[in-house]
Amino acid sequence: MSIQSGMPQRQEQGFFTGYLETLALVERLHRLLLDVIKDEFERVGILEINAVQALLLFNVGDHEVTAGELKSRGYYQGSNVSYNLKKLVEKGYMHHQRCEVDRRSVRVSLTPKGREIHRTIADLFARHAQTLQDKAIVGDGGLEEITSALRRMERYWADQIRYIY
């Protein structure tokens, strides 16, 4: 990278452009995932919660977790997860209980109503996976390659936060 301009030199520019396209694609894919969930919920008449909240319910699944655990897994930002957990408890999708050891910490788990949302999302994702496979849009090897590359990027970014070169 050129020190003066902050822009990559000519031979690095192609990779830099590809990296920027990948970043934009990851961001678009996340927004599209939320839109897909929103559309499914509209189709089946679930209007009480939003796509972010539904994805949170899906990610909690059968586990009992704290907000901190959800944040440390990298799914959500601090205020975002706290707000959404509060709303999901108020609407009856989650149970919450103070931890015996650390009274400041609250453990959450899905109620039967929350498990129903989890099943709806799981069914949606299962249909998508089957269609991707049936139509040969992405095969097993392709998914493994994509996942492997994204995990390497995830580790790289996490290292940048921890160790700030």
N, C-alpha and C positions, 0 to 999 in steps of 0.2 A: 504494500500500500504506500502511496506517495505521502511522505510526511507533511509536505506543505499543503496539499489539497484535501487530504483525508479520503481521496478516491483511489481505487485500485489502479495499478499500472495496467497497460494494455493486455498483457498475457493473463492477468488475474481477472480482468473485467468480465469475461464470460462466466466464470465461476461465481463471482460476486452477483451478477445479474440473476443467475440461477438460484442463488441463496435468497435473494430478495423475493423472487417468484415463489419459492417454497414457503417463506414466511407469510406471504400474502395468502397462499393457498391454505395453509394451516388455519389462519384466522377465518377465511371464508368457510372452510369445512365446519368449523365449530359453530358459526352462525347458521349454516345450513342444517346442521344436526338439530339445533334448537327449533328451526322452522319446521323440520320434518316431524318432530315431536308435537309441536303446536298443531300442525295439520292433522295428525292422528287423533289428538285429543278433541279437536273440533269435530272430526268425523264420528267419534264414538260418544260425543256429548259430555266430555269432561271439561268444564269451563272454570272450575273453582281454583285451580292452581296453574302456574305458568310452567314453561318448559324447563327453566333452570331448576325449579322446585321438583319437578318430576325426575329430572336427571339426578338430583341429590337423593331422592328416594330410591332410585335404581341403584346408585352407588353404595348406599347404606345396606340394602338387601337384607339378609338375615343376621347381620352383625349388630352389636350394640357398641356404639362409638361415641366419642366426644367431638365437639366442634374442632378442637385442636387436632385430633387425629385426621379429620377430613381435610383440614388445612395442610397438615404435614404430608398427606398423600398427594398434595398438589392439585386437588380438585377445585378448591374455592379460595377466594380471598377472605380475610378476617371478618369485616363487617357484613359482607355479602352472605357468608354462611350463617352468621349469628341471626341476621334478619330473617333469612329463609327458614331456618330451623324454628324460630319463634312463630312464624306464620303457619308452618306445618303442624306444630303442636296445637296452636289455637284452632286450626281447622280439623283436628282429629286424625291426622295422618301419621303422627309420631307420638310416642310416649317419651317423657323426659323424667329423669330422676337424678337427684344430687348424688355424687359419689360419696361413699362412706369415708374414704380416706382423705380426699381433698374436697371439702365442702364447696369450694369455688367452682369446681368442675361439674358439668352436667352430662350425663350419659343419655343418649337417645337411641331409640329403636322404633321399628315400624309397627303401627297398629294394623289390625286386619284391613282397614281402609287403605293404609299405606302400602300393604303387601299387594293389594289389588292394582294399584298404580304400577308397582314394580313388575307385576305379571304383564300388564298392558305394554310396558316398554320392552320387556324381555320378548314378548310375542312379536312386537314390531321389529326388533333387531333380528330375531330368528327368521322372519319372513324376508328381510333384506338380505341376510346372509345366504339364504336358499336361492333367492333370485340372482344374486351376484354369481353364485356358483353355477346355477342352471344356465344362465345366459353367457357364461364364461367371460364375464366382465373383469373379474379378478379371480385367479385360481389360488390354490393353497400356497404355492411357491411365491406368487406375487404378494400375497398378504404377509408372508413371513419376511420377505425382502423389505417391504414398506415398514413393517413394524420394527424390524431390526434397525433400519436407518433412523427412524424416529426416536427409538430408544437411545441410540448413540448421540443424537442431537440433544435429547433431554439430559443425558449425563453431562454433556459438554456445557449446556446452559447452567445446570445446577453447580458445576464446578466453577463457572464464572462468578456466580453469586457468592459461593463459599470462599473462594480463594483469590478473587479479583487479581488476576495475573499481576 
